[in-house]
Amino acid sequence: MCTAISKDNLFGRNLDLDYSINGKVIFIPRSHPFTFLHLDKTNNHYAILGIGLLVDDYPLYFDAFNECGLAGAGLNFPDNAQFNQVQENKNNLSPYELLPYVLSHFKNVDEVEGFLKTANLIDVPFSKDIPLAPLHYIFADKNRSIVLEQDKDGLHVYDNSVNVLTNNPIFPIHLNNVKQLSKISNEYFNDYVKSLNIIPDSVGFGSFGLPGDYSSRSRFLKAAYLTKYVNLPEDEEKKIIVFIDMLKSLSFFRGVALSKRDEQEKTIYSSCMNLNNLSYSYRLEYSNSLRSVEMNPSFDNIATWDLIE
């Protein structure tokens, strides 16, 4: 499970899993050579910063952004994600290559959208020890976001007008479900009840009926509501704190939801990428501390930072 949000100049996600990871914050410099299975090798590209696994100097990013302010993340999409064989006249990429390729080559969502029209995600794992995860993807810049899903019906790129993504079902169903929010708002009380001179016994009745369970459908709706109504402060530091708190309200506490394997789903971290000042901030499950790493695009070497509470 996972939840991703894009709002103003910020992008971030909750990484929700039923197992632990040994992730790191990973910086990839402009000069790092990227080799792709079926596309040209890249020696000079945009610098990238995010969280993932670094294996043989290859970043297997969970989420990341580049020096131009383009961000992306992969979220769990089980039973729906389908990866193909290599196809002629397509930009063939393994899913593990997608974030490194997109973030190293493109500066905004419009460019990504154009590239993805001829993309094909292929069924080739990084190694026999690291199988492919069934994912769909969200890409965002300061202006808009899109969703990429490849299923049995092919590869689909959707304009993401609500700027959020969770997990199953497919994105068009999530968007259709947003109609459930049509009577929900941030208002104190609706005009009809006010006309009857009835005094509400608390604030928040405008959002009465907003889903609060942990399913991906409900998290999508709650994330859409928060993204629309939460006012982020102008101060960049305070803005990041509020953004992370938004994600925290969508996170999993151990024990509230069990996975198919009867394991406890938990939020490993909540992240926030500031696409203006190029910083990556995160908060771990058992921590109240917000950790941040600033990108220096001119730095020449791969750098990693352990995730710390």
C-alpha positions in Angstrom: 0.0 0.0 0.0 1.1 3.6 -0.5 -0.3 7.1 -0.9 1.3 9.9 -3.0 0.3 13.6 -3.0 1.4 16.6 -5.2 0.5 20.1 -3.9 2.0 23.4 -4.9 5.8 22.9 -5.2 5.8 19.8 -3.0 5.6 16.1 -3.8 5.7 13.2 -1.5 4.4 9.8 -0.5 3.9 7.3 2.3 5.8 4.1 1.7 3.6 1.4 3.2 4.8 -2.2 3.4 4.3 -5.3 5.5 8.1 -5.9 5.7 11.2 -3.8 6.5 13.6 -2.3 4.0 17.2 -1.2 4.0 16.6 2.0 2.0 18.9 5.0 1.8 18.7 8.5 0.5 20.6 8.4 -2.8 22.1 11.2 -4.8 23.1 10.4 -8.4 25.3 13.1 -10.1 25.0 14.4 -13.6 28.0 12.5 -14.8 27.0 9.1 -13.5 26.7 6.6 -16.5 23.3 5.0 -16.8 23.1 1.8 -18.9 19.6 0.7 -20.1 18.6 -2.6 -21.5 17.2 -1.3 -24.8 17.8 2.4 -24.8 21.0 4.4 -25.3 23.5 4.7 -22.5 23.5 8.1 -20.8 26.6 9.8 -19.4 25.4 13.4 -19.0 22.0 14.0 -17.5 20.0 15.7 -14.7 21.1 15.1 -11.1 18.6 13.0 -9.1 17.9 12.6 -5.3 15.5 10.2 -3.7 15.1 7.1 -1.5 15.7 3.6 -2.7 18.2 0.8 -2.8 21.7 1.2 -4.3 22.8 -2.0 -5.9 26.1 -2.0 -7.8 25.9 1.8 -8.2 22.4 1.5 -9.7 19.6 3.4 -7.9 16.4 1.4 -7.5 14.4 4.3 -6.5 11.1 4.1 -4.6 10.6 7.9 -5.2 12.9 10.7 -6.3 13.2 14.0 -8.1 15.6 15.8 -10.3 17.3 19.1 -10.4 14.6 20.6 -12.7 11.9 19.9 -10.2 10.4 16.8 -11.8 9.4 14.1 -9.3 8.2 10.5 -9.6 7.2 7.5 -7.4 6.2 3.9 -7.9 3.2 2.6 -5.9 1.9 -0.9 -5.4 -0.5 -2.1 -8.1 -0.9 -5.8 -7.5 -2.9 -8.1 -9.9 -3.4 -5.2 -12.3 0.2 -4.4 -13.3 1.3 -6.3 -16.4 4.7 -6.1 -18.0 5.3 -7.2 -21.6 7.9 -8.7 -23.9 10.1 -6.3 -26.0 8.1 -4.6 -28.7 9.4 -3.1 -31.9 9.2 0.7 -32.4 8.7 1.2 -28.6 10.8 2.7 -25.9 11.3 -0.5 -24.0 12.2 -0.1 -20.3 12.1 -2.5 -17.4 10.1 -1.0 -14.5 13.3 -0.7 -12.4 14.7 1.6 -15.2 11.7 3.8 -15.4 12.4 6.4 -12.7 16.1 6.6 -13.4 15.5 7.1 -17.1 12.6 9.6 -16.8 14.3 11.7 -14.1 17.7 11.7 -15.8 16.3 12.8 -19.2 13.2 15.1 -18.7 12.6 18.4 -17.0 8.8 18.5 -16.7 5.6 16.4 -16.9 4.8 17.5 -20.4 8.1 16.0 -21.7 7.4 12.8 -19.7 3.9 12.5 -21.1 5.3 12.8 -24.7 7.9 10.1 -24.0 5.4 7.7 -22.4 3.2 7.6 -25.5 5.7 5.2 -27.1 6.9 3.5 -23.9 6.6 -0.2 -23.1 7.4 -1.7 -19.7 9.1 -5.1 -20.1 9.1 -8.2 -17.9 12.8 -8.2 -17.0 13.9 -8.0 -13.4 17.0 -6.3 -12.1 18.4 -9.6 -11.0 17.2 -13.1 -9.9 17.4 -11.9 -6.3 15.4 -8.7 -7.0 12.2 -9.5 -8.8 9.9 -6.9 -10.4 7.3 -5.2 -8.1 3.8 -4.7 -9.6 3.7 -0.9 -9.7 2.0 2.0 -11.3 3.5 5.5 -11.2 2.9 9.1 -10.6 5.0 11.9 -12.1 4.7 15.5 -10.9 6.2 19.0 -11.3 5.1 22.3 -9.9 2.2 22.6 -12.4 0.6 19.2 -12.9 0.9 15.5 -12.5 0.1 12.3 -14.5 -0.4 8.6 -13.7 1.1 5.7 -15.7 -0.5 2.3 -15.6 0.3 -0.7 -17.7 -2.2 -3.5 -17.5 -3.7 -6.3 -19.6 -5.2 -3.6 -21.9 -2.0 -1.8 -22.6 -0.1 1.3 -21.3 -2.2 4.2 -20.2 -1.2 7.7 -19.2 -3.8 9.7 -17.3 -3.9 13.4 -16.5 -4.1 13.5 -12.7 -6.5 16.4 -11.9 -6.6 15.6 -8.2 -2.9 15.1 -7.8 -3.0 12.0 -5.7 -2.4 8.3 -6.2 -2.9 5.2 -4.0 -3.1 1.6 -5.1 -5.8 -0.6 -6.7 -8.2 -0.3 -8.5 -7.2 1.3 -11.8 -7.0 5.1 -11.9 -10.2 5.8 -13.9 -12.2 4.1 -11.1 -10.5 6.2 -8.5 -11.4 9.3 -10.4 -15.0 8.2 -10.8 -15.2 7.6 -7.0 -14.3 11.2 -6.4 -18.0 12.0 -7.2 -18.6 10.7 -3.6 -17.0 14.0 -2.5 -19.5 16.2 -4.3 -21.4 17.0 -1.1 -18.4 17.2 1.1 -16.6 20.5 1.9 -14.7 22.4 4.5 -17.8 24.5 5.4 -19.0 25.0 9.0 -22.6 23.9 8.2 -24.7 23.9 5.0 -27.1 26.7 4.2 -30.2 24.6 4.7 -29.4 23.7 8.3 -28.3 27.3 9.0 -31.7 28.5 7.8 -33.4 26.3 10.4 -31.3 28.1 13.1 -29.8 24.7 14.2 -26.4 25.2 15.9 -23.9 22.5 15.1 -22.2 20.8 18.1 -18.7 20.9 16.4 -16.8 22.1 13.4 -16.2 19.7 10.5 -19.8 18.8 9.6 -19.1 19.9 6.1 -16.8 16.9 5.7 -19.2 14.4 7.4 -19.0 11.1 5.5 -15.4 11.6 4.4 -13.9 8.0 4.4 -11.6 7.2 7.2 -10.7 3.5 6.6 -7.4 2.2 5.4 -8.5 0.9 1.9 -6.8 2.4 -1.1 -10.1 3.7 -2.4 -10.8 5.6 0.8 -7.2 6.9 1.2 -7.5 8.2 -2.4 -10.7 10.2 -1.5 -9.3 11.5 1.8 -6.0 12.5 0.0 -8.0 14.3 -2.7 -10.0 16.2 0.0 -6.8 17.2 1.9 -5.0 18.2 -1.3 -7.9 20.5 -2.2 -8.5 22.1 1.2 -5.4 22.2 3.3 -3.7 25.6 3.3 0.0 25.3 3.2 2.0 28.0 4.9 4.2 30.4 2.9 7.2 29.6 4.9 9.0 26.7 3.2 10.0 24.9 6.4 6.5 25.1 7.9 5.0 24.1 4.6 7.0 20.8 4.6 5.9 20.1 8.2 2.2 20.5 7.2 2.7 18.4 4.1 4.3 15.5 6.1 1.4 15.8 8.6 -1.1 15.4 5.7 0.6 12.2 4.8 0.8 11.1 8.4 -3.0 11.3 8.6 -3.1 8.7 5.7 -0.5 6.4 7.2 -0.8 2.9 8.7 -0.2 2.2 12.4 0.9 -1.3 13.0 -2.0 -3.6 13.7 -4.8 -1.7 12.0 -4.5 -3.6 8.7 -3.1 -7.0 7.8 -1.7 -7.9 4.4 -2.5 -11.1 2.4 0.4 -12.7 4.2 -1.2 -11.9 7.5 1.6 -9.4 8.2 1.1 -5.9 9.7 1.0 -3.1 7.2 3.1 -0.2 8.3 4.2 3.2 7.0 8.0 3.0 6.7 8.5 6.7 5.9 6.7 9.8 4.7 8.6 11.9 2.3 8.4 15.5 1.0 10.3 16.8 -2.0 10.6 20.5 -2.3 10.7 21.1 -6.1 11.7 24.8 -5.6 14.7 24.5 -3.2 15.6 20.9 -4.2 15.4 19.3 -0.8 14.3 15.9 0.2 12.7 15.6 3.6 11.4 12.4 5.3 10.0 11.2 8.7 10.3 7.5 9.7 7.7 5.4 11.4 8.8 5.8 15.0 10.2 9.3 14.8 9.0 12.8 15.4 12.2 14.2 13.7 12.1 15.5 10.2 15.3 14.8 8.3 16.3 16.7 5.2 19.0 16.4 2.5 19.6 19.2 0.0 20.5 18.5 -3.5 23.7 20.0 -4.9 23.4 19.4 -8.7 27.1 20.3 -9.3 28.4 17.6 -6.9 30.3 15.0 -8.9 30.0 11.7 -6.9 27.3 9.3 -5.9 26.3 10.0 -2.2 24.1 8.0 0.2 22.7 8.7 3.6 21.3 6.1 6.0 17.7 6.6 7.1 17.8 7.8 10.7 15.1 8.6 13.2 
